[in-house]
Amino acid sequence: MQLIDGKATAAAIKAEIAEEVKTIVAAGGKRPHLAAVLVGHDGGSETYVKNKVLACEACGFKSSLIRYEDDITEKELLDCVAKLNRDDDVDGFIVQLPLPRHINEQKVIEAIDYRKDVDGFHPVNVGRMAIGLPCFISATPLGILTLLRRYNIETSGKKCVILGRSNIVGKPMAQLMMQKQFGDATVTVCHSHSTTLKQDCREADIIIAAIGSPDFVTADMVKPGAVIIDVGTTRVPDATRKSGFRLNGDVKFDEVAPLCSYITPVPGGVGPMTICSLMKNTLSAGKKEFYKE
C-alpha cells in the first residue's frame, strides 16, 4: 500500500507555480490576482479562505479578501460580483460557499463572469468541461486528476466507481474520468438510492468516495489492489484533540488501507490539492489560457 501525499504534492506544485510567476513578472507581465468574497463567519469557510490567502502568498499571487456580514442582501452581493467582473486587475475570483439561506447561490454563481470563474462552477465552464473543451475545472476534481497523474496511476480502461453525485465533486468527477483525454475509464456513479452499491465497489479498480458519510467505505467493499481516493472531510467529536473534533474521511482508513495499492489519507490527501488546483486555475486566468480577449 502506498499513501498518496496530497500535502507534499500540493507544495511541489505551488513551488512550480511560484517559479512561473517569477518568470512572468520578470518579463514585464502581470502578477496574477485572486479575490475571495466571504459572507458571514462560518468556521469551515473562514479556515478555507485563510488557507487560500496563504496559498496565494506561496505562489506569488496578489490576493484580496472582501468580507460581508451574513445579513448582506442578495442585491449587495450581486453588485459586488458585478464590480469584480469589471475590475481588470482581478484575474479570477470566488464567492465562498455556502451562502446564507436568503441568498440564491445559483443566481450568484451565474452572475460571475465565466472567464474569471476559477472555482469552475459557472454553467459555461461546467458545459465546456462536459464536452471536453478548455475551461476552468472545479478544484476538487482537478486536484484528484492531478494526484492520479503525479503518482502514475493507470486509469485508462479501468473500472471507476464514484460515490456521490454532487455538482461540486461527483458529477464533474464522473465526466472527467470517462473522457478520453483525462481518465478514459469505465465509470459508475453510486449514491444513496443505488441498490448494487457494495457490489459495484467490490468490482472497482478505483473508488472515489465523495458521499459525506464518515467511515462509509469498509473493507468488505474493496477488492485487493484497488486505488482509493477519499474526498470526505466530516468533523467528528474527538475529546483527545484541543479543538474537540477531528476530520474524518468517507473511508474506514485503518481497515481499508491494507487492501489498497494506493490510498489518500484524511487530512493530507485531497484537501490540500483542492486549494492547489484553485491556484492552477488562477494562473491560467492570469495567462488568459482558456478565454482569449
KEKE-3310 file (N, C-alpha, C; in steps of 0.2 Angstrom, whole numbers, plus 5000, padded with zeros to 4 digits):
npx = (5004:5003:5004:4995:5002:4995:4998:5012:5012:5005:5012:5024:5018:5014:5026:5031:5022:5025:5038:5035:5027:5037:5045:5036:5033:5046:5048:5040:5027:5010:5006:4997:4980:4970:4954:4943:4927:4919:4906:4898:4902:4906:4914:4922:4922:4929:4942:4946:4946:4956:4967:4968:4972:4985:4990:4990:5000:5011:5012:5015:5006:4995:4982:4965:4954:4937:4925:4909:4895:4883:4871:4870:4862:4855:4855:4866:4877:4877:4880:4893:4899:4897:4905:4918:4918:4920:4933:4948:4960:4958:4960:4954:4940:4932:4917:4914:4906:4896:4882:4872:4855:4845:4850:4851:4861:4864:4860:4870:4882:4880:4880:4894:4907:4911:4924:4932:4929:4936:4933:4926:4912:4902:4889:4894:4907:4905:4898:4907:4917:4910:4910:4923:4930:4942:4943:4939:4941:4932:4939:4941:4939:4949:4960:4961:4962:4975:4983:4981:4988:5001:5006:5007:4996:4987:4973:4966:4954:4951:4939:4930:4922:4912:4907:4893:4885:4886:4886:4898:4908:4905:4897:4905:4917:4914:4912:4924:4932:4928:4931:4941:4954:4957:4953:4948:4941:4930:4915:4905:4892:4888:4875:4865:4853:4857:4855:4864:4876:4887:4891:4895:4906:4915:4919:4927:4941:4946:4940:4932:4927:4915:4904:4901:4899:4905:4917:4911:4915:4920:4930:4925:4920:4929:4941:4956:4970:4965:4963:4961:4952:4949:4937:4930:4927:4922:4918:4921:4917:4930:4938:4951:4957:4963:4954:4943:4937:4940:4945:4936:4937:4927:4931:4934:4948:4959:4955:4953:4965:4976:4972:4973:4981:4985:4981:4972:4975:4965:4966:4976:4976:4966:4962:4972:4975:4964:4964:4977:4973:4965:4974:4981:4971:4969:4982:4980:4970:4976:4985:4977:4973:4962:4951:4953:4956)
npy = (4994:5011:5027:5041:5057:5071:5083:5085:5085:5096:5106:5105:5108:5121:5128:5126:5134:5146:5149:5150:5162:5171:5171:5177:5190:5195:5196:5207:5205:5203:5201:5187:5189:5185:5186:5184:5182:5183:5178:5181:5171:5157:5143:5133:5139:5151:5146:5139:5150:5157:5148:5149:5162:5161:5152:5159:5168:5160:5156:5168:5176:5191:5194:5197:5200:5201:5205:5202:5204:5191:5196:5203:5209:5200:5208:5217:5208:5203:5215:5217:5206:5210:5221:5216:5208:5218:5223:5225:5222:5211:5194:5182:5176:5171:5166:5162:5147:5139:5150:5162:5158:5166:5170:5167:5154:5149:5159:5169:5162:5161:5174:5178:5182:5170:5169:5173:5164:5155:5144:5136:5134:5140:5138:5139:5135:5122:5116:5117:5109:5096:5093:5092:5104:5117:5124:5131:5119:5113:5114:5102:5090:5093:5092:5079:5072:5077:5071:5058:5058:5062:5052:5042:5033:5021:5024:5022:5013:5006:5001:5013:5018:5030:5038:5047:5061:5075:5092:5098:5089:5074:5073:5081:5074:5061:5065:5069:5057:5048:5054:5054:5061:5063:5053:5042:5030:5017:5021:5021:5029:5030:5032:5037:5030:5019:5002:4992:4996:4991:4980:4985:4993:4983:4978:4987:4996:5008:5018:5033:5042:5052:5055:5060:5054:5048:5035:5027:5018:5002:4988:4976:4981:4983:4978:4968:4978:4989:5006:5020:5035:5047:5059:5064:5075:5076:5083:5076:5072:5073:5070:5070:5079:5096:5105:5098:5091:5080:5078:5067:5055:5048:5035:5020:5020:5013:4999:4998:5002:4992:4984:4991:4997:5010:5024:5039:5049:5056:5070:5078:5073:5074:5086:5097:5098:5103:5117:5120:5117:5127:5138:5134:5136:5150:5155:5151:5159:5172:5171:5170:5158:5150:5158:5169:5186)
npz = (5000:4995:5002:4996:4995:4997:5003:5001:4987:4983:4989:4981:4968:4970:4972:4959:4952:4958:4953:4939:4940:4944:4933:4923:4929:4929:4916:4913:4914:4920:4938:4944:4950:4963:4970:4984:4991:5006:5015:5031:5045:5045:5052:5045:5032:5035:5038:5026:5017:5023:5021:5007:5005:5011:5002:4990:4993:4994:4981:4974:4970:4969:4981:4987:5000:5002:5014:5021:5032:5038:5035:5024:5009:4995:4983:4986:4986:4973:4967:4971:4965:4951:4951:4953:4942:4932:4936:4930:4935:4943:4940:4943:4953:4968:4976:4992:4996:5009:5006:5015:5019:5013:5002:4985:4979:4966:4958:4961:4957:4943:4940:4940:4930:4918:4913:4923:4933:4943:4952:4944:4943:4935:4923:4910:4911:4917:4906:4896:4901:4901:4888:4884:4881:4883:4899:4915:4927:4941:4957:4966:4959:4949:4957:4961:4949:4946:4956:4953:4941:4945:4953:4944:4941:4933:4923:4912:4904:4916:4929:4937:4951:4957:4972:4976:4970:4969:4963:4964:4966:4963:4950:4941:4942:4937:4924:4920:4922:4913:4901:4887:4886:4899:4911:4905:4908:4913:4920:4935:4944:4960:4973:4987:4984:4977:4973:4971:4976:4985:4978:4966:4971:4975:4963:4958:4951:4954:4967:4971:4984:4988:4997:5009:5021:5036:5037:5028:5018:5019:5023:5017:5005:4996:4983:4983:4980:4974:4970:4981:4983:4994:4997:5007:5021:5036:5051:5066:5083:5095:5109:5113:5106:5105:5098:5100:5090:5075:5058:5048:5035:5021:5021:5029:5036:5043:5041:5028:5021:5021:5011:4999:4984:4982:4992:4998:5013:5026:5036:5023:5011:4998:5001:5002:4989:4983:4986:4980:4966:4964:4963:4952:4942:4944:4939:4926:4923:4924:4914:4903:4897:4893:4889:4877:4875)
capx = (5000:5006:5000:4996:5003:4992:5001:5018:5011:5002:5018:5028:5015:5014:5033:5032:5018:5029:5044:5032:5025:5043:5047:5031:5034:5052:5047:5036:5020:5006:5006:4990:4977:4964:4950:4939:4922:4917:4900:4897:4908:4906:4921:4925:4924:4935:4948:4947:4948:4963:4972:4968:4976:4992:4992:4992:5007:5016:5013:5017:5000:4991:4976:4961:4948:4931:4921:4902:4891:4878:4864:4870:4856:4857:4857:4873:4882:4877:4883:4900:4901:4897:4911:4924:4918:4923:4939:4953:4966:4956:4960:4949:4938:4927:4912:4914:4900:4889:4880:4866:4849:4841:4854:4851:4868:4865:4860:4876:4887:4878:4882:4901:4910:4914:4931:4935:4926:4941:4930:4923:4905:4898:4886:4898:4913:4903:4896:4913:4921:4907:4911:4930:4933:4946:4939:4941:4938:4932:4946:4942:4940:4955:4965:4961:4966:4982:4986:4982:4994:5008:5008:5007:4991:4984:4966:4963:4951:4949:4933:4930:4916:4911:4902:4891:4883:4886:4888:4905:4913:4903:4896:4911:4922:4912:4913:4932:4935:4926:4933:4947:4960:4958:4953:4947:4939:4923:4913:4899:4891:4883:4873:4861:4847:4859:4854:4870:4882:4893:4894:4899:4913:4919:4922:4930:4949:4947:4935:4932:4922:4913:4897:4900:4897:4911:4918:4906:4918:4923:4935:4921:4918:4935:4944:4963:4974:4961:4965:4955:4953:4944:4936:4926:4930:4917:4920:4918:4919:4936:4939:4958:4960:4962:4949:4937:4935:4945:4942:4936:4935:4922:4934:4937:4955:4963:4954:4953:4972:4980:4970:4974:4988:4986:4975:4973:4973:4961:4968:4983:4976:4963:4961:4977:4975:4959:4967:4982:4970:4962:4980:4982:4966:4971:4987:4978:4966:4980:4988:4971:4974:4956:4947:4957:4952)
capy = (5000:5017:5033:5047:5063:5077:5089:5086:5086:5102:5110:5105:5112:5128:5130:5127:5140:5152:5150:5153:5169:5175:5172:5181:5196:5197:5198:5213:5203:5205:5196:5185:5192:5181:5189:5180:5185:5179:5181:5178:5169:5150:5141:5130:5144:5155:5142:5138:5156:5159:5144:5152:5168:5159:5149:5165:5171:5155:5156:5174:5180:5196:5192:5202:5197:5205:5202:5204:5200:5187:5200:5206:5207:5197:5213:5220:5203:5203:5222:5216:5202:5214:5226:5211:5206:5224:5225:5222:5220:5204:5189:5177:5177:5166:5168:5156:5144:5141:5157:5162:5155:5171:5172:5161:5153:5148:5166:5172:5158:5163:5181:5178:5181:5164:5170:5174:5159:5150:5139:5131:5132:5143:5134:5139:5131:5115:5113:5116:5103:5090:5091:5091:5110:5120:5128:5130:5113:5114:5112:5096:5085:5094:5090:5072:5071:5079:5066:5051:5058:5063:5045:5037:5028:5020:5025:5020:5006:5004:5002:5018:5019:5037:5038:5054:5064:5082:5096:5101:5083:5068:5074:5083:5069:5056:5067:5069:5050:5045:5057:5050:5065:5063:5047:5036:5024:5015:5025:5020:5033:5027:5037:5034:5025:5014:4996:4987:5000:4987:4975:4989:4995:4977:4976:4993:4997:5014:5021:5040:5042:5059:5054:5064:5050:5045:5028:5023:5013:4997:4983:4972:4984:4985:4972:4969:4981:4995:5013:5023:5042:5049:5066:5066:5078:5077:5085:5071:5074:5069:5073:5070:5085:5103:5108:5095:5087:5078:5077:5060:5053:5043:5028:5017:5020:5008:4993:4998:5004:4986:4981:4995:4998:5017:5027:5046:5050:5062:5075:5077:5069:5078:5093:5102:5098:5107:5124:5120:5117:5134:5142:5132:5140:5157:5156:5150:5165:5177:5170:5170:5152:5147:5163:5174:5193)
capz = (5000:4995:5003:4991:4999:4994:5005:4998:4980:4983:4990:4975:4963:4972:4971:4952:4950:4960:4948:4933:4941:4944:4926:4920:4932:4927:4908:4912:4914:4926:4943:4944:4956:4965:4975:4988:4994:5011:5019:5037:5050:5046:5054:5039:5026:5037:5038:5019:5014:5026:5018:5000:5005:5012:4995:4985:4995:4992:4973:4972:4968:4973:4984:4990:5003:5003:5019:5022:5037:5034:5034:5017:5004:4988:4978:4988:4984:4966:4965:4972:4959:4945:4952:4952:4934:4929:4938:4925:4939:4946:4935:4945:4960:4971:4981:4996:4998:5007:5007:5020:5016:5010:4995:4980:4977:4959:4955:4962:4953:4936:4939:4939:4923:4917:4912:4930:4937:4944:4955:4939:4944:4931:4918:4904:4912:4918:4900:4892:4904:4899:4881:4883:4879:4888:4904:4922:4930:4948:4961:4969:4953:4946:4962:4961:4942:4946:4960:4949:4936:4948:4955:4938:4942:4927:4924:4905:4903:4922:4932:4942:4955:4961:4977:4977:4964:4970:4957:4965:4965:4960:4943:4937:4943:4933:4917:4918:4922:4907:4895:4884:4887:4906:4915:4900:4912:4913:4926:4938:4949:4965:4978:4992:4982:4972:4976:4970:4978:4988:4973:4961:4974:4975:4956:4956:4951:4958:4971:4973:4989:4990:4999:5015:5027:5039:5038:5024:5014:5023:5019:5013:4999:4992:4981:4984:4974:4972:4972:4985:4984:4999:4997:5013:5027:5041:5058:5071:5090:5097:5116:5114:5102:5108:5095:5102:5084:5070:5052:5046:5028:5020:5020:5036:5033:5046:5039:5020:5018:5020:5005:4993:4981:4984:4996:5001:5019:5028:5031:5020:5004:4993:5004:5000:4982:4981:4985:4975:4960:4963:4961:4945:4938:4944:4935:4919:4921:4923:4907:4898:4893:4891:4886:4875:4875)
cpx = (5004:5002:5001:4996:5001:4996:5008:5017:5009:5008:5023:5025:5015:5021:5034:5028:5022:5035:5041:5030:5031:5045:5042:5032:5041:5052:5042:5028:5016:5005:4998:4987:4970:4960:4945:4933:4919:4911:4899:4903:4908:4913:4925:4927:4929:4942:4950:4950:4955:4968:4973:4973:4984:4995:4994:4999:5012:5017:5015:5012:4998:4984:4972:4955:4943:4926:4914:4899:4886:4871:4864:4865:4859:4859:4864:4878:4882:4881:4891:4903:4902:4904:4918:4924:4922:4930:4945:4959:4965:4956:4955:4947:4933:4923:4912:4908:4901:4887:4874:4860:4845:4844:4853:4858:4869:4865:4867:4882:4886:4880:4890:4903:4913:4922:4935:4933:4931:4939:4927:4916:4900:4895:4891:4904:4911:4901:4902:4917:4917:4908:4919:4933:4937:4942:4942:4937:4938:4937:4946:4943:4947:4961:4966:4964:4973:4986:4987:4988:5001:5010:5007:5002:4987:4976:4962:4960:4949:4942:4933:4923:4917:4906:4900:4890:4882:4888:4895:4910:4910:4902:4902:4917:4921:4913:4920:4935:4933:4929:4940:4954:4961:4958:4952:4945:4932:4920:4906:4898:4886:4881:4868:4855:4850:4859:4860:4877:4888:4896:4898:4906:4917:4922:4926:4938:4950:4940:4936:4926:4921:4906:4895:4897:4903:4911:4914:4909:4922:4927:4931:4918:4923:4939:4952:4966:4970:4964:4959:4957:4947:4943:4933:4930:4924:4920:4917:4921:4925:4939:4947:4961:4958:4956:4942:4934:4941:4941:4942:4933:4929:4924:4936:4944:4959:4962:4954:4961:4976:4978:4972:4981:4990:4980:4977:4971:4968:4963:4974:4982:4973:4963:4966:4977:4970:4961:4972:4979:4967:4968:4981:4977:4967:4977:4985:4974:4970:4984:4983:4972:4968:4952:4951:4953:4953)
cpy = (5006:5023:5038:5053:5069:5083:5091:5088:5093:5107:5111:5109:5119:5131:5131:5133:5146:5154:5153:5160:5173:5177:5177:5188:5199:5199:5204:5211:5205:5199:5194:5187:5188:5185:5184:5184:5181:5182:5177:5175:5161:5148:5138:5134:5149:5152:5141:5144:5158:5155:5146:5158:5166:5155:5154:5168:5166:5154:5163:5178:5186:5193:5197:5198:5202:5202:5205:5200:5196:5190:5204:5204:5204:5202:5216:5215:5203:5210:5221:5211:5206:5219:5222:5209:5212:5226:5222:5220:5213:5199:5184:5178:5172:5169:5162:5154:5140:5148:5157:5160:5160:5173:5166:5160:5152:5155:5169:5169:5161:5170:5182:5177:5175:5164:5171:5169:5153:5144:5134:5129:5135:5138:5133:5134:5123:5112:5112:5110:5096:5088:5091:5098:5113:5125:5128:5124:5114:5110:5105:5090:5086:5091:5083:5069:5072:5074:5060:5052:5058:5056:5040:5032:5027:5020:5022:5013:5003:5005:5007:5019:5026:5037:5045:5057:5072:5086:5098:5095:5078:5069:5076:5077:5063:5058:5066:5062:5047:5048:5054:5054:5065:5056:5041:5030:5023:5017:5023:5025:5030:5032:5033:5029:5020:5007:4991:4991:4995:4983:4979:4991:4989:4975:4982:4993:5003:5016:5028:5041:5050:5059:5058:5060:5046:5038:5024:5017:5008:4992:4978:4975:4985:4978:4974:4973:4987:5001:5017:5031:5044:5056:5068:5069:5080:5078:5080:5073:5070:5073:5074:5076:5091:5106:5105:5090:5085:5078:5069:5059:5049:5036:5026:5015:5014:5001:4992:4998:4998:4983:4984:4995:5006:5020:5034:5046:5056:5064:5074:5074:5074:5085:5098:5103:5103:5115:5125:5121:5124:5139:5140:5136:5147:5159:5156:5157:5171:5177:5170:5164:5150:5152:5169:5181:5196)
cpz = (5000:4997:4998:4995:4996:4996:5002:4990:4979:4984:4984:4969:4964:4971:4963:4949:4952:4955:4942:4934:4941:4937:4922:4922:4929:4919:4907:4912:4920:4931:4944:4951:4957:4971:4978:4991:4999:5015:5025:5041:5051:5047:5048:5033:5028:5036:5030:5016:5016:5022:5010:5000:5006:5005:4990:4987:4993:4984:4970:4969:4972:4975:4987:4993:5005:5008:5020:5028:5034:5033:5027:5013:4998:4983:4980:4985:4977:4963:4966:4967:4953:4945:4950:4945:4930:4930:4934:4929:4942:4940:4937:4952:4962:4976:4986:4998:5005:5009:5012:5016:5012:5003:4991:4977:4970:4955:4955:4957:4945:4935:4938:4932:4922:4916:4918:4935:4939:4949:4950:4940:4939:4925:4912:4905:4913:4911:4896:4894:4901:4892:4879:4881:4884:4892:4910:4925:4938:4952:4963:4964:4950:4950:4961:4954:4943:4951:4957:4944:4939:4951:4950:4939:4936:4928:4917:4905:4910:4924:4937:4945:4959:4966:4978:4970:4964:4963:4958:4964:4961:4952:4939:4937:4938:4926:4915:4918:4916:4901:4893:4886:4895:4909:4910:4903:4911:4920:4928:4943:4954:4970:4983:4990:4977:4976:4975:4972:4980:4982:4968:4964:4974:4969:4954:4956:4955:4961:4973:4977:4990:4992:5005:5021:5030:5039:5033:5020:5018:5019:5015:5006:4994:4990:4982:4978:4972:4974:4975:4986:4988:4999:5003:5019:5032:5048:5063:5078:5092:5104:5117:5110:5105:5105:5097:5096:5080:5064:5050:5039:5028:5020:5027:5035:5036:5043:5031:5018:5017:5013:4998:4990:4982:4988:4998:5008:5020:5035:5028:5013:4999:4995:5001:4993:4979:4980:4980:4967:4958:4961:4954:4940:4938:4940:4928:4918:4920:4916:4901:4894:4890:4887:4884:4874:4868)
residu = (MET:GLN:LEU:ILE:ASP:GLY:LYS:ALA:THR:ALA:ALA:ALA:ILE:LYS:ALA:GLU:ILE:ALA:GLU:GLU:VAL:LYS:THR:ILE:VAL:ALA:ALA:GLY:GLY:LYS:ARG:PRO:HIS:LEU:ALA:ALA:VAL:LEU:VAL:GLY:HIS:ASP:GLY:GLY:SER:GLU:THR:TYR:VAL:LYS:ASN:LYS:VAL:LEU:ALA:CYS:GLU:ALA:CYS:GLY:PHE:LYS:SER:SER:LEU:ILE:ARG:TYR:GLU:ASP:ASP:ILE:THR:GLU:LYS:GLU:LEU:LEU:ASP:CYS:VAL:ALA:LYS:LEU:ASN:ARG:ASP:ASP:ASP:VAL:ASP:GLY:PHE:ILE:VAL:GLN:LEU:PRO:LEU:PRO:ARG:HIS:ILE:ASN:GLU:GLN:LYS:VAL:ILE:GLU:ALA:ILE:ASP:TYR:ARG:LYS:ASP:VAL:ASP:GLY:PHE:HIS:PRO:VAL:ASN:VAL:GLY:ARG:MET:ALA:ILE:GLY:LEU:PRO:CYS:PHE:ILE:SER:ALA:THR:PRO:LEU:GLY:ILE:LEU:THR:LEU:LEU:ARG:ARG:TYR:ASN:ILE:GLU:THR:SER:GLY:LYS:LYS:CYS:VAL:ILE:LEU:GLY:ARG:SER:ASN:ILE:VAL:GLY:LYS:PRO:MET:ALA:GLN:LEU:MET:MET:GLN:LYS:GLN:PHE:GLY:ASP:ALA:THR:VAL:THR:VAL:CYS:HIS:SER:HIS:SER:THR:THR:LEU:LYS:GLN:ASP:CYS:ARG:GLU:ALA:ASP:ILE:ILE:ILE:ALA:ALA:ILE:GLY:SER:PRO:ASP:PHE:VAL:THR:ALA:ASP:MET:VAL:LYS:PRO:GLY:ALA:VAL:ILE:ILE:ASP:VAL:GLY:THR:THR:ARG:VAL:PRO:ASP:ALA:THR:ARG:LYS:SER:GLY:PHE:ARG:LEU:ASN:GLY:ASP:VAL:LYS:PHE:ASP:GLU:VAL:ALA:PRO:LEU:CYS:SER:TYR:ILE:THR:PRO:VAL:PRO:GLY:GLY:VAL:GLY:PRO:MET:THR:ILE:CYS:SER:LEU:MET:LYS:ASN:THR:LEU:SER:ALA:GLY:LYS:LYS:GLU:PHE:TYR:LYS:GLU)
# end
